[in-house]
């Protein structure tokens, strides 16, 4: 490579590094604002959870055309009729489970993989089920590329959970259904917690926190939410 081309290459490389560094700094600042304004000010203060949400690059879990909105206080579409949840709802659901490092957690509704990544950053052993194959495959590739190869992703009907890996310390359901699936109750460990939106599709639902005690569930109402429905048809698309 002659000196002229070498000089041009170096200039292009320097510009690339500067732009990349500026973008990374911008996203870091947006994440900090997200955690401070959207999460801490609403009462979620668990330091492990806040640290996890500061670390996970949410902008890499949304479609490219929506990257500028990644840290806004809103859910976003990720294709195939699915969404990535509002940051506060991710925090609220995770905080309600009181997960700790080493907990075995089942997630129903992988989506883009963001919720699974937050759980993994806390130190949980994560098993996540997605009914739409392309989302399951894409999430698995994304999670591996971002340094979460330990997250287990399955393509299948989340209604039935993941029986082979049960029991679970915690179960988090990120899609709505009009009742609590019996297989999930069975797969929840005694003393374990499950958070799940219950209610009609595309309408106001109730976010419930259930605790399993002597094969029965005690409940706590966490408020109104709107989630996409839990799909039962396993899709290739």
C-alpha positions as CSV (number, residue, x, y, z in Angstrom):
1,X,0.0,0.0,0.0
2,X,1.5,3.3,-1.1
3,X,1.7,6.3,1.3
4,X,-1.2,8.1,-0.3
5,X,-3.6,5.2,0.2
6,X,-2.2,4.5,3.6
7,X,-2.9,8.1,4.7
8,X,-6.4,7.9,3.3
9,X,-7.1,4.7,5.1
10,X,-5.8,6.1,8.4
11,X,-8.0,9.2,8.0
12,X,-11.1,7.1,7.3
13,X,-10.3,4.8,10.3
14,X,-9.8,7.8,12.6
15,X,-13.2,9.3,11.5
16,X,-14.9,5.9,12.0
17,X,-13.4,5.5,15.6
18,X,-14.4,9.1,16.5
19,X,-18.0,8.6,15.2
20,X,-18.3,5.2,16.9
21,X,-17.0,6.6,20.2
22,X,-19.4,9.6,20.0
23,X,-22.4,7.2,19.3
24,X,-21.3,5.0,22.2
25,X,-21.1,7.9,24.6
26,X,-24.5,9.2,23.4
27,X,-26.1,5.8,24.1
28,X,-24.4,5.6,27.5
29,X,-25.9,9.0,28.4
30,X,-29.4,8.0,27.2
31,X,-29.2,4.8,29.2
32,X,-28.3,6.8,32.3
33,X,-31.2,9.2,31.8
34,X,-33.5,6.2,31.2
35,X,-32.5,4.6,34.5
36,X,-32.6,7.9,36.5
37,X,-35.8,9.4,35.1
38,X,-37.9,6.5,34.0
39,X,-37.0,3.8,36.6
40,X,-35.4,5.2,39.8
41,X,-37.9,8.1,40.1
42,X,-40.8,5.6,39.9
43,X,-39.5,3.7,42.9
44,X,-37.3,0.9,41.4
45,X,-34.1,1.1,43.4
46,X,-32.5,-2.3,43.5
47,X,-28.8,-1.7,42.7
48,X,-28.2,-4.9,40.8
49,X,-31.2,-4.3,38.6
50,X,-30.3,-0.7,37.9
51,X,-26.8,-1.7,37.1
52,X,-28.0,-4.4,34.7
53,X,-30.2,-1.9,32.8
54,X,-27.3,0.5,32.6
55,X,-25.2,-2.2,31.0
56,X,-27.6,-3.7,28.5
57,X,-27.4,-1.7,25.2
58,X,-31.2,-1.5,24.5
59,X,-30.6,0.3,21.2
60,X,-29.2,-3.0,19.8
61,X,-32.4,-4.9,20.6
62,X,-34.7,-2.7,18.5
63,X,-35.1,-2.4,14.7
64,X,-32.5,-0.2,13.0
65,X,-35.1,2.4,12.0
66,X,-36.2,2.8,15.7
67,X,-32.7,3.1,17.3
68,X,-33.2,6.8,18.0
69,X,-36.3,5.9,20.1
70,X,-34.7,3.0,22.0
71,X,-34.4,4.8,25.3
72,X,-37.8,6.5,25.2
73,X,-40.4,5.8,27.8
74,X,-42.5,3.6,25.6
75,X,-42.7,0.1,24.1
76,X,-41.6,-0.3,20.5
77,X,-42.5,-2.7,17.7
78,X,-40.0,-5.3,16.7
79,X,-41.9,-6.9,13.8
80,X,-44.4,-9.8,13.5
81,X,-46.9,-8.1,15.7
82,X,-44.5,-8.1,18.7
83,X,-43.0,-5.4,20.9
84,X,-40.0,-4.7,23.2
85,X,-41.5,-3.6,26.5
86,X,-41.3,-0.1,27.9
87,X,-38.1,0.2,30.0
88,X,-40.0,0.8,33.2
89,X,-42.2,-2.2,32.7
90,X,-39.1,-4.4,32.2
91,X,-37.7,-3.0,35.5
92,X,-41.0,-3.3,37.4
93,X,-41.5,-7.0,36.4
94,X,-37.9,-7.9,37.1
95,X,-37.9,-6.1,40.4
96,X,-41.1,-7.7,41.5
97,X,-39.6,-11.2,41.1
98,X,-36.7,-10.3,43.5
99,X,-34.3,-12.4,41.4
100,X,-30.8,-13.0,42.6
101,X,-27.6,-14.2,41.1
102,X,-27.9,-18.0,40.4
103,X,-31.7,-18.0,40.2
104,X,-33.1,-20.2,37.5
105,X,-35.6,-18.1,35.5
106,X,-38.1,-19.0,32.8
107,X,-39.2,-16.3,30.4
108,X,-42.2,-16.7,28.1
109,X,-42.0,-14.4,25.1
110,X,-38.3,-13.8,24.1
111,X,-39.1,-11.1,21.6
112,X,-35.8,-9.4,20.8
113,X,-34.1,-10.8,23.9
114,X,-33.8,-7.6,25.9
115,X,-35.5,-8.9,29.0
116,X,-33.4,-12.1,28.9
117,X,-30.2,-10.0,28.7
118,X,-31.3,-7.9,31.8
119,X,-31.8,-11.1,33.8
120,X,-28.5,-12.5,32.6
121,X,-26.7,-9.3,33.7
122,X,-28.1,-9.9,37.2
123,X,-26.6,-13.3,37.1
124,X,-29.7,-15.4,36.5
125,X,-29.7,-18.7,34.6
126,X,-32.2,-17.8,31.9
127,X,-34.4,-20.1,29.8
128,X,-36.6,-18.2,27.3
129,X,-39.3,-19.5,24.9
130,X,-40.5,-17.7,21.8
131,X,-43.3,-18.9,19.5
132,X,-42.2,-17.1,16.3
133,X,-39.1,-18.9,14.9
134,X,-37.5,-16.0,13.2
135,X,-37.6,-14.0,16.4
136,X,-36.2,-16.9,18.4
137,X,-33.4,-17.4,16.0
138,X,-32.6,-13.7,15.7
139,X,-32.7,-13.2,19.5
140,X,-30.3,-16.2,20.0
141,X,-27.8,-14.8,17.5
142,X,-28.1,-11.3,19.0
143,X,-27.6,-12.5,22.5
144,X,-24.6,-14.6,21.6
145,X,-23.0,-11.7,19.7
146,X,-23.5,-9.4,22.7
147,X,-21.8,-11.8,25.1
148,X,-24.8,-13.8,26.5
149,X,-24.1,-17.3,25.1
150,X,-25.4,-18.8,28.4
151,X,-29.0,-17.7,27.7
152,X,-31.0,-20.7,26.5
153,X,-33.5,-19.9,23.8
154,X,-36.2,-22.3,22.6
155,X,-38.7,-22.0,19.7
156,X,-42.0,-23.3,20.9
157,X,-45.4,-22.7,22.6
158,X,-44.7,-20.9,25.8
159,X,-48.0,-22.0,27.3
160,X,-46.3,-25.3,28.2
161,X,-43.2,-23.7,29.7
162,X,-40.0,-25.7,29.6
163,X,-40.8,-28.9,31.6
164,X,-37.3,-30.5,31.1
165,X,-35.6,-27.6,33.0
166,X,-38.2,-27.2,35.8
167,X,-38.5,-26.3,38.6
168,X,-37.8,-22.6,38.2
169,X,-37.1,-20.0,40.9
170,X,-39.0,-17.4,38.9
171,X,-41.2,-17.2,35.8
172,X,-41.7,-14.0,33.8
173,X,-44.4,-13.8,31.1
174,X,-44.1,-10.9,28.7
175,X,-47.3,-11.5,26.8
176,X,-50.9,-11.5,28.0
177,X,-53.4,-14.4,28.5
178,X,-56.8,-14.6,30.1
179,X,-55.7,-17.1,32.7
180,X,-52.5,-18.4,34.3
181,X,-51.3,-21.5,32.4
182,X,-51.4,-24.6,34.7
183,X,-48.0,-25.9,33.3
184,X,-46.3,-22.7,34.4
185,X,-47.8,-23.1,37.9
186,X,-46.5,-26.7,38.0
187,X,-43.0,-25.7,36.9
188,X,-42.7,-22.9,39.5
189,X,-40.6,-23.9,42.5
190,X,-42.3,-23.8,46.0
191,X,-41.8,-20.3,47.2
192,X,-41.1,-19.1,43.7
193,X,-42.6,-16.0,42.1
194,X,-44.3,-15.5,38.7
195,X,-45.2,-12.2,37.1
196,X,-47.7,-12.3,34.3
197,X,-50.2,-9.9,32.5
198,X,-53.7,-11.4,32.7
199,X,-56.6,-10.1,30.6
200,X,-58.1,-9.7,27.1
201,X,-55.8,-9.2,24.1
202,X,-55.0,-5.6,23.0
203,X,-56.9,-4.2,25.9
204,X,-56.3,-3.2,29.5
205,X,-54.9,-6.2,31.5
206,X,-53.7,-6.6,35.1
207,X,-50.1,-7.3,35.8
208,X,-50.1,-10.0,38.6
209,X,-47.4,-11.1,40.9
210,X,-48.0,-14.7,42.1
211,X,-46.1,-16.5,44.8
212,X,-46.4,-20.3,45.0
213,X,-47.0,-21.5,48.6
214,X,-48.0,-25.1,49.3
215,X,-49.1,-25.6,45.7
216,X,-51.4,-22.6,45.8
217,X,-50.8,-19.1,44.5
218,X,-51.0,-15.9,46.5
219,X,-51.4,-12.8,44.4
220,X,-50.5,-9.1,44.3
221,X,-52.0,-6.6,41.8
222,X,-49.2,-4.6,40.2
223,X,-51.5,-2.4,38.1
224,X,-52.9,-2.0,34.6
225,X,-50.8,-2.8,31.5
226,X,-51.3,-3.6,27.8
227,X,-49.3,-6.5,26.3
228,X,-49.5,-8.3,23.0
229,X,-51.3,-11.7,23.5
230,X,-49.6,-15.0,24.2
231,X,-49.7,-16.7,20.8
232,X,-50.4,-20.5,20.8
233,X,-49.6,-21.2,17.1
234,X,-46.0,-22.0,16.6
235,X,-44.9,-19.9,13.5
236,X,-42.0,-20.3,11.1
237,X,-42.2,-16.7,10.0
